[in-house]
Amino acid sequence: MVKQGLRALANTSANFSNQGVQDAIATANIGFVTKTKTLQYLVDINSTLTDVQKTTIRASLNVQPYLNAGRYLQDLNNHTADMLQGLLGEADADSTSNGTFLEQLGIVDGIQGSYLYLYGEEASVANRGVNDHFGSLRGILDDELLSIKQSVATITGASLATDTAFQNATQALIDFVNALGDSSTLDVSTLNSLLSVYESAANNFNTILTGAAYSAQRTNLIAARTAINSQLSLEATNLGSVRSYSVILTRYMAFQGLAENEAIRDIIAKTAQTAAWQDYYENYNDRFAQLNVKYENTAGDSENETIINNELRLRGLPDVTDYTNLTAVADKASRDTRLVGTVSFPGRGTADVIKKSCEKLGINITGRDVYGQSQNLLKSMNDFDRETVRLELQNHQRANTLS
């Protein structure tokens, strides 16, 4: 743990804020975006408009969703502010509290380790990484905000009449909402007229932007909106189920930890109705016995051969290399696990042991003298030693590989 600066942390408050997100939003808040964002904010906070009326207004403003940039920029600001207040978290089953920002950070941190332990890969593979919960706070949408800025700057620089008309229609709605006091009577007819003008202006603006001259900017704006909305939706969904997901992973880890107790392992194997669970607990002991740290390997098949060679050397193998040493070959045959118990060695001469061993192992001895038989038998036995170590390595790797 780094201690430098730790005392200062303990004597101050972090004063968390989404100011960094607001600054990034500000770079994109130019041209027609400024007016759409102002309008969305005013509609959100207005107390005269009913919820139904606000829904109607928002539907009209979204007639060309990508031009309604103020909506998703305002949503990004609100989303990150709520995140810091812990408002997006899943409520505790024992209370109505969503938890704090700190608590949710801790749960997400735990998910990273639990997922890696259980699945052998980063939680981001399942859209449960840190960025999948808090990415908007980390600034992963900054590129999209920059793209909005650049695209809107290009469009604004063209001084399009349809841009002007769109901004004028938006400003008219801003003026209308601003004029509403807390006790004002809403002029529905005027509002509907203003919304109609806005929709026509937005559609006309879109028609011009669809043309070849500005299609790239239009495409960028659409892509930016999609990315922002998708990220906010992902984060809200993940944080809204963060406790439940963490509990699921923790429960799996708890069951795995019980596998070391033979009696409990037997209970789980006999009561679980899922084949995968039965397989894990019924075969746990055998697979555990196959694990061997000396067979740890992460470099692939070429490294496997090195491990096999090293293990053979540690075992003193091959222990016989000269096939003309008939006594040594016969002695090795008497230790071969394929032959022990199937060939009666006592009382047999060396040549007879070699011959019987060849016959048992299916080695062709036709036309071969005892030295020819010895050569082929020795090769078979040395190959078997290598394959025995290879099988041990493969069993270890299977038992040590998540599946």
Disulfide bonds with the S-S distance in Angstrom:
none
